[in-house]
Amino acid sequence: MTPVNKVPSLHEHGLPLEVHWDRIAETVRHCLQLDAPFPPEQLWVIAPDGGLRGHYRGDDSSVRVPFHELGKLYQAVFLHTHPPRFGPNVSDLYLAAIASSPLLAVIAGDQAHLVFVWHRSAPGLVGAQIAAAGELRPALEAVGGRWLQCPTSEITNAIRRDVAGLWEAFVRALAW
């Protein structure tokens, strides 16, 4: 974890300054052990410190967050389940970007998708670029995002190893 005082400020309403990837990975593991990921679609909202902010169950094609709980999405990691073979889409990425989420993790059967857009811009501007692209891959290219895939059984290792390592590199680059 990079100390806050060594990182120049991100955008006022942007990404969190500290993310505890080991704790997040443990919370992801715990969430996936407690409940079969699909059906129905589900969304777990995990704070940057690894605490669980919310769990929402939907139906076979969507999940909704009540209006009065939308604040829980801010700077949170999203763990979202999809039907098998249906990975993340541009709507998932848009929601994650405008909420300043450091990670969107989509579980689609035995495949896990780890998607992230790290930036120093206003989240709304990043969201507008994503929406204008219309599809996931062009949207990721437009905003410099990344998409990693791994077996669902390896998601905690991928978060601890791959995502955490890339985050540290991102934060170090900000310090220059």
C-alpha positions in Angstrom: 0.0 0.0 0.0 1.3 3.4 -0.9 1.2 6.1 1.8 -1.3 8.8 1.0 1.2 11.7 1.6 3.4 10.4 -1.3 0.6 10.5 -3.9 -0.4 13.7 -5.6 -4.1 14.2 -5.2 -6.3 12.5 -7.7 -9.4 14.2 -9.0 -11.6 15.6 -6.2 -14.2 12.9 -6.8 -11.9 10.3 -8.4 -10.3 7.1 -7.4 -9.6 6.3 -3.7 -6.1 7.1 -2.5 -5.7 3.8 -0.7 -6.9 0.4 -1.8 -6.3 -2.7 0.4 -6.1 -5.4 -2.3 -5.4 -8.3 0.1 -8.5 -7.4 2.1 -10.6 -7.0 -1.0 -9.5 -10.3 -2.3 -10.5 -12.0 0.9 -13.9 -10.3 0.8 -14.4 -11.5 -2.8 -13.5 -15.0 -1.7 -15.9 -14.8 1.2 -18.8 -13.5 -1.0 -18.4 -16.2 -3.6 -18.3 -18.9 -0.9 -21.5 -17.7 0.8 -23.7 -17.8 -2.2 -23.8 -19.4 -5.6 -22.9 -16.5 -8.0 -25.7 -17.2 -10.5 -28.7 -17.3 -10.8 -29.8 -14.6 -10.0 -27.5 -11.8 -11.0 -25.9 -10.4 -7.9 -23.8 -7.3 -7.0 -21.5 -7.1 -4.0 -20.2 -3.6 -3.2 -16.8 -3.7 -1.5 -15.1 -0.6 0.1 -11.5 0.2 -0.7 -10.6 -1.1 2.8 -12.1 -4.5 2.1 -15.3 -4.0 4.0 -18.6 -5.1 2.5 -20.9 -2.1 1.9 -23.8 -4.0 0.3 -25.2 -7.1 -1.4 -27.9 -6.9 -4.0 -29.8 -9.8 -5.7 -31.6 -9.3 -9.0 -33.1 -11.7 -11.4 -31.7 -13.7 -14.4 -30.8 -10.6 -16.4 -30.2 -7.7 -14.1 -29.6 -6.4 -10.6 -30.7 -3.1 -9.2 -29.4 -0.9 -6.4 -32.1 1.0 -4.5 -31.9 4.7 -5.0 -31.2 5.5 -1.4 -28.2 3.2 -1.4 -26.4 4.6 -4.5 -23.9 6.3 -2.3 -22.5 2.9 -1.3 -21.2 2.6 -4.9 -18.7 5.5 -4.6 -15.1 4.4 -4.9 -16.2 0.8 -4.3 -15.1 -2.4 -5.9 -18.0 -4.1 -7.8 -18.2 -7.8 -7.7 -21.0 -8.6 -10.2 -22.3 -11.9 -11.5 -23.5 -12.5 -15.0 -24.8 -15.6 -16.7 -22.1 -18.0 -17.8 -20.3 -16.9 -21.0 -21.6 -13.3 -20.7 -18.6 -11.2 -19.6 -18.7 -7.5 -18.7 -20.4 -5.0 -21.0 -20.1 -1.2 -21.6 -22.9 -0.5 -19.1 -21.0 -2.3 -16.3 -17.9 -0.3 -17.2 -19.8 3.0 -17.4 -21.3 2.5 -13.9 -17.9 1.5 -12.4 -16.2 4.6 -14.0 -18.7 7.2 -12.9 -18.7 5.7 -9.3 -14.8 6.0 -9.3 -14.5 2.3 -8.8 -11.0 0.9 -8.7 -12.1 -2.5 -9.9 -15.1 -4.1 -11.7 -15.0 -7.9 -11.2 -17.5 -9.9 -13.3 -18.1 -13.5 -12.6 -19.5 -15.4 -15.7 -19.6 -19.0 -14.8 -16.1 -20.4 -14.5 -14.5 -17.3 -15.9 -13.6 -14.1 -14.0 -13.2 -10.8 -15.7 -11.2 -8.0 -13.9 -11.8 -4.6 -15.6 -10.5 -1.3 -14.4 -10.0 2.3 -15.6 -7.6 4.3 -13.5 -7.4 8.0 -14.2 -6.9 11.4 -12.8 -9.9 12.9 -14.6 -13.4 13.7 -13.5 -15.4 10.4 -13.4 -18.2 12.0 -15.5 -15.8 12.8 -18.3 -14.5 9.3 -18.3 -18.0 7.9 -18.3 -18.9 10.1 -21.3 -15.9 8.7 -23.2 -17.0 5.2 -22.3 -20.6 5.8 -23.4 -19.5 7.4 -26.7 -17.5 4.3 -27.5 -20.6 2.1 -27.3 -18.8 -1.2 -26.9 -16.5 -2.6 -24.2 -13.2 -3.0 -26.1 -13.3 0.4 -27.8 -14.3 2.0 -24.5 -11.4 0.5 -22.7 -9.1 1.7 -25.5 -10.6 5.2 -25.4 -9.9 5.6 -21.6 -6.8 3.5 -21.2 -8.6 0.8 -19.3 -7.5 -2.8 -18.8 -9.3 -6.2 -18.9 -7.8 -9.3 -17.3 -9.4 -12.7 -17.4 -8.7 -15.7 -15.2 -10.6 -18.8 -14.0 -13.1 -17.9 -11.3 -11.2 -20.2 -8.9 -8.1 -17.9 -9.3 -9.8 -14.6 -8.8 -8.4 -13.9 -5.3 -4.8 -14.6 -6.5 -5.3 -12.4 -9.6 -6.5 -9.5 -7.4 -3.6 -9.9 -5.0 -1.0 -10.4 -7.6 -2.0 -8.8 -10.9 -4.4 -6.0 -10.0 -2.5 -5.0 -6.9 0.8 -4.9 -8.8 -0.7 -2.8 -11.6 -2.3 -0.5 -9.0 1.1 0.0 -7.3 2.7 0.9 -10.7 -0.1 3.4 -11.4 0.3 5.0 -8.0 4.1 5.2 -8.4 3.7 6.8 -11.8 1.5 9.5 -10.2 4.2 10.3 -7.7 6.6 11.4 -10.5 
